[in-house]
Every structure is written in C-alpha cells, then in structure tokens.
Amino acid sequence: MAKQVSVKKNNSREAHIPVSLAKNKLFPEFKIQVIVLAIIGLIIYGNSFLNEYALDDGIVIEKNDYVQQGFKGIPKILKTDAYDSFYRSMNAKQQLSGGRYRPLSVITFAIEQQLFGSKEKVKPAGDVAFIRHLLNVVFYILSVLVLLYFLQTFIFKDSPLIAFITCLLFLIHPLHTEVISNVKSRDEILSFLFIILTFIKVFRYKESKKPLQLFAALVFYFCALLSKEYAVTLIILIPMLLYIVRGDSMKEVIIGVLPYVFVALIYLLIRFSIVGKGATIENPDVLNNPYKFATSPERWATKIEILNHYLRLLFFPHPLSSDYSYSTIPYNNFGNPMVWLAILFHLSAIATTFILFIKRNIISFALAFYLLHLFLVCNLVMDIGATMGERLIYHSSFGFCLIIAIFINWCLQKISEMKIKKIATISVLSLITVGCAAIVIPRNAEWKNDTTLFITDAETVPNSALVNGNAGKAYLDLSEKPENKAQETELIQKAIVHLTRAVNVHKDYVNGYLNLGVAYYKLKDYDNARKQWDKVADLYPNNPFLKRNYAVLATIYYNKGMEKGGKEPLEAIKYLEQAVQLDPSNAEYWYNLGGACYTARDYEKARNAWTTTLQLNPNKEEARQGLTALPMK
C-alpha cells in the first residue's frame, strides 16, 4: 500500500490519502481538460449520430404508445412500468422480476417526440433517431465533465491528473458503447449524471450549510432514482465520501445521510405502488430466466464465475456483444478453479474496502462504488432476468477507472524528471485513447441498426439463441429490400441457418419459430412454414402475429384448393381443409370446402361445412341452397 500522508481539515480531524495524490503541476488547467475531453468524446462517438434504432429501442421508444404521444404520454409514463406499452401490444403480463420503473429517460424520449418528431400518424422508421443519438452523446460527455469538476473540486484538489485520467478512461472505455449507441440505455447515463450532481451538492451543503444546497442535493438524488434504481447505493456511498474525504465522524455522516434515506423511501413507495414486485412467478422463458435449466450448484457457480467476465471486459473489452443470454455462457460448476478465483478476488476486494475505509483511503470509495453497483446486477441476491450485460457494468466501471487512474498516477510519480514525466504521461494516455478509439468507433457502426448489430454479434456469440434469432430476422429483412432481389434466396437460406440454430439452442423460442415459418413461406415451402407456426400455437396460442400468419397461409391453401376445383375434388378438399383449420372464421373458405365435398360426394362433410358457413355468415344464401340440395340423411 502507498505511504500515507495526513491532511488537516477545517474541523481539525485528519483524513488520509495516498502520497501518490500529492500535489503536482504536471497538468493544464481545468478549462483545457474540459475541451480535450469534449473533443475526444465527440470524435469517438460522433459516428453514432447517424445510427438508427437497435435492440430494445423499438419497444421502449419507437413502438411505445406513450412516447409517441409526446407530452400527452408523460402522465402515463410516470404511472406505468417502462415496458407497459409493449406488454399490452403482446397481450402479455409483466415478465421481469422487480419490474422496470425508470420514467425519467422515457420522459425525455416523449419530449423529443413532441418537439422533433413527425406529426404524422405513420412515422418514418428513423424518426427523431438523430436527435436521440446526438443527445445521448451530449448527456454522456456532460456527465464526464461534471465528474471531472467533482473530482478536481472535492476529491483530488491537489492532484488534477488523477481526476483527468479517471474521466478520460471512463469517457473512452469501449464497454460503454452499448450505453451510448443503444438510445434506450439513456437511463444509465442520466442515473450516473444525477449521482455525480448529488455528490457535488452534498459537498456544497457541507461547506455552506445553506438549505438550498441540501434541497438541490435531494432533488438530484430523486432524479437519479427516477433514472434507475442504482442510486440506492448512495445511502452507503455518501457517508463513505464524507468520512474519507472530509474526515467527518461516523455520527455526523449517519445523521447527514438521513434526508437521503427519506427520499429513497419515498421513491421506493412510489415505485412499489406502480410496478409492485414485478413478475412474482418464475419466468418460463429461458431468455428471461437464464438459469432455468441449471441445477442449484450450477446456478450459483455460474453467477459467481460471471464476475470474472465483467473484470475481463473491463481490462480487455474485446470482443463486445449486445447479448449474453442463454446459452452464450455455459453453466459452470464448483469444480472449475475460475469460480474459486472469483470468490477469492471479490472477498479480498470487500475486505480491502473495509480496511481502507478505516484508514480513510479514497481507494475504499472506488472499490465500494464498483462492488455495490455490481452487487445490484450480479444475480446473487436478486434475479434481474439476464445473465450479464455490458450496460449493467456501466456504473461499476467508474470505480474501476478511478482505481486504474490512481495506479497510473502512482507509477508516474516514480519518475522524478518533470520533462520525462510529461512525455510518459502524454504517451501512455495517447496510447490508451487510440487503442480504445480503435474499438469504439467500429463498434458504434455495428450498432447502426438491428441488422448490422445482430449479424455481427452472431459471429461473436454463436451459441446465443436470441442473437441467432435476431440475426435470422435481420437476413429476412434484407431479403425484402429491392436492391437485394438477386440475392433474395441466398439471404433467406442464411436466415434459416441462424433461426434453426436459435431454436435448436432454445426449444421453446417463439420468435424463432415465427420467423423460421416466414423464411419457409418465402421459399414457398408452405408445409414447413405451417409446421413452425404450429409450434408457436402450442407455445403461445395468443401470439398477436400468429393469427395474421395463419391467415396469410390459409389464403395460399385456399387458392390452391380453388385451382384444383371440380377436376381434382379430393386434392381440393385437402387444401381447403387446411385453409379452414388455419382461418376457421372465414365463411368463404367453409362454403367452398362444402362445394368440394359435395362434388366428391362426401355429403356429411359438405353438410358440416355449409352449416358452419351459415353460422359465420347467416346471409350466405348459396350455402343454404347447398344444404337443400343434399340428400336426406
């Protein structure tokens, strides 16, 4: 551990910080740092401005009725689960444990829709996408600049280099591309921004004792909670900061955090009254219940070992994926030494956090920030419906960047010659920036839309049922573009490869079977199309797309039956029977089935068909005449 130095506080207490934080004049003034960070942020994320929507953007923004209503939808956004509109469109109940009450980011989408969106009832696919991507980057860079101000003003007053390195690493970390390029993940950005603003006002209030500063801190804290639940960690992190940085006593920090506890309780009451406990029964879909097929030991071992995956991506963020669901990461067991390594490392990190906290060492805060936010998403205490995700480590990555920045600064302090130190600093930071940019910029382009994202990620995570299913859908979409007419069959066959892989991995994958049926339909393999859709009917009979698909296929069979007509009545009956099975409410199909049966002299079937016709359409006089023409029983 680094040698400790004591710094006298206004209240005469002593706070300890590593000697590596001692004052240095190596770095330029704050304004220059702000300009440098802003320029770097715009350069490496500028190519995301022209992206469309991808991943969950569709259900949270594009197809969200409340967002599309603009200002009028805001009251509904405040009173419902973030996925409420999607659940209603799918005739489904809430499916995620704990629910998703994160209205603030969704409200910003509604505001954007009102101010910049199309006023047409039918909106273009890319409607407002540019504005939303632009604002995601603006909010992101703003959060980094606010972080820089916080660190330099309150934490590292005498060591601006540590503050700058922390912010630079956070700004350029490739693991954040999902948060920036996936517009829906603005909740992560706003949450972090308001957390840092809360810290700033906490310190301002401590300095001035002005009630207005406390009020501002509580407002920012409530906004952080409305952005995402992660801000509950501040109940621990605020006292830690005050104890470590200001040298406040335990009694002072406990009393000081009580107003924030009160705000957190108000938020939790609001949240519970709106979304309740979320889904209260185990989700039957392995895509939302990734440990469904694991034994209890496998479940725990896998959850623990996944902590290593997060660390690996923080140190070496390549390759990146939009999905880590079933079965991207195979189930693990306690016979794997990596599971025990994860246990050892994280228990050591927890112990180190407590030891350094007692010594008032800022690294304790960095470790706590990392571990507390990781604790919320690691599935060890509460299931979140996902194995892991790059966006889920966004907050924790700040603690990681802070620790790495302190380490880099400690290494640079070993260089005594100022000129060499400057060269080393610039070289190291430039190398890291260029290396990260080389990952971030191409990854932004891969987030262009669902098509590019999933086709790319299908190569990265070939065992993911979800990514393969989405890649198959992407190839189907490509096959429908006029410019791809010459490659239509090839694209459909590629779709079948990925969709088949998806349903082989996940036997109950409804969307996989739906799209696989579409692919066979496009190839005019109607029997195989029906086979796939029949599986959907078994798994999810109320699926809103199934009835439509069945109706389209029924038309094909009906036309085939009519082509056979009176020449081949038995063949006609075979096709028409399939038509009425798929679309049993179509009176015309039943009427013509009756005619084919009559021609084939199967009078009982004809009677049944015409009777059903009249039940569906009592005004169908031809069916009534047909019944009259039938021989008496």
C-alpha positions, 0 to 999 in steps of 0.5 A: 500500500502507498505511504500515507500522508495526513491532511488537516481539515477545517474541523481539525480531524485528519483524513488520509490519502495516498502520497501518490495524490500529492500535489503536482503541476504536471497538468493544464488547467481545468478549462483545457481538460474540459475541451480535450475531453469534449473533443475526444468524446465527440470524435469517438462517438460522433459516428453514432449520430447517424445510427438508427434504432437497435435492440430494445429501442423499438419497444421502449421508444419507437413502438411505445404508445406513450412516447409517441404521444409526446407530452400527452404520454408523460402522465402515463409514463410516470404511472406505468412500468417502462415496458407497459406499452409493449406488454399490452401490444403482446397481450402479455403480463409483466415478465421481469422480476422487480419490474422496470420503473425508470420514467425519467429517460422515457420522459425525455424520449416523449419530449423529443417526440413532441418537439422533433418528431413527425406529426404524422400518424405513420412515422418514418422508421428513423424518426427523431433517431438523430436527435436521440443519438446526438443527445445521448452523446451530449448527456454522456460527455456532460456527465464526464465533465461534471465528474471531472469538476467533482473530482478536481473540486472535492476529491483530488484538489491537489492532484488534477491528473488523477481526476483527468485520467479517471474521466478520460478512461471512463469517457473512452472505455469501449464497454460503454458503447452499448450505453451510448449507441443503444438510445434506450440505455439513456437511463444509465447515463442520466442515473450516473449524471444525477449521482455525480450532481448529488455528490457535488451538492452534498459537498456544497451543503457541507461547506455552506450549510445553506438549505438550498444546497441540501434541497438541490442535493435531494432533488438530484438524488430523486432524479437519479432514482427516477433514472434507475434504481442504482442510486440506492447505493448512495445511502452507503456511498455518501457517508463513505465520501464524507468520512474519507474525504472530509474526515467527518465522524461516523455520527455526523455522516449517519445523521447527514445521510438521513434526508437521503434515506427519506427520499429513497423511501419515498421513491421506493413507495412510489415505485412499489405502488406502480410496478409492485414486485414485478413478475412474482412467478418464475419466468418460463422463458429461458431468455428471461430466466437464464438459469432455468435449466441449471441445477442449484450448484450450477446456478450459483457457480455460474453467477459467481464465475460471471464476475470474472467476465465483467473484470475481463471486459473491463481490462480487455473489452474485446470482443463486445456483444449486445447479448449474453443470454442463454446459452452464450455462457455455459453453466459452470460448476464448483469444480472449475478453479475460475469460480474459486478465483472469483470468490477469492478476488471479490472477498479480498476486494470487500475486505480491502474496502473495509480496511481502507475505509478505516484508514480513510483511503479514497481507494475504499470509495472506488472499490465500494462504488464498483462492488455495490453497483455490481452487487445490484446486477450480479444475480446473487441476491436478486434475479434481474432476468439476464445473465450479464450485460455490458450496460449493467457494468456501466456504473461499476466501471467508474470505480474501476477507472478511478482505481486504474487512474490512481495506479497510473498516477502512482507509477508516474510519480516514480519518475522524478524528471518533470520533462520525462514525466510529461512525455510518459504521461502524454504517451501512455494516455495517447496510447490508451485513447487510440487503442480504445478509439480503435474499438469504439468507433467500429463498434458504434457502426455495428450498432447502426441498426438491428441488422448490422448489430445482430449479424455481427454479434452472431459471429461473436456469440454463436451459441446465443439463441436470441442473437441467432434469432435476431440475426435470422430476422435481420437476413429476412429483412434484407431479403425484402429490400429491392436492391437485394432481389438477386440475392433474395434466396441466398439471404433467406437460406442464411436466415434459416441457418441462424433461426434453426440454430436459435431454436435448436439452442432454445426449444421453446423460442417463439420468435424463432419459430415465427420467423423460421415459418416466414423464411419457409413461406418465402421459399414457398415451402408452405408445409414447413412454414405451417409446421413452425407456426404450429409450434408457436400455437402450442407455445403461445396460442395468443401470439398477436402475429400468429393469427395474421400468419395463419391467415396469410397461409390459409389464403395460399391453401385456399387458392390452391384448393380453388385451382384444383376445383371440380377436376381434382375434388379430393386434392381440393378438399385437402387444401381447403381443409387446411385453409379452414383449420388455419382461418376457421372464421372465414365463411368463404373458405367453409362454403367452398370446402362444402362445394368440394365435398359435395362434388366428391360426394362426401355429403356429411362433410359438405353438410358440416361445412355449409352449416358452419358457413351459415353460422359465420355468415347467416346471409350466405344464401348459396350455402343454404341452397347447398344444404337443400340440395343434399340428400336426406340423411 
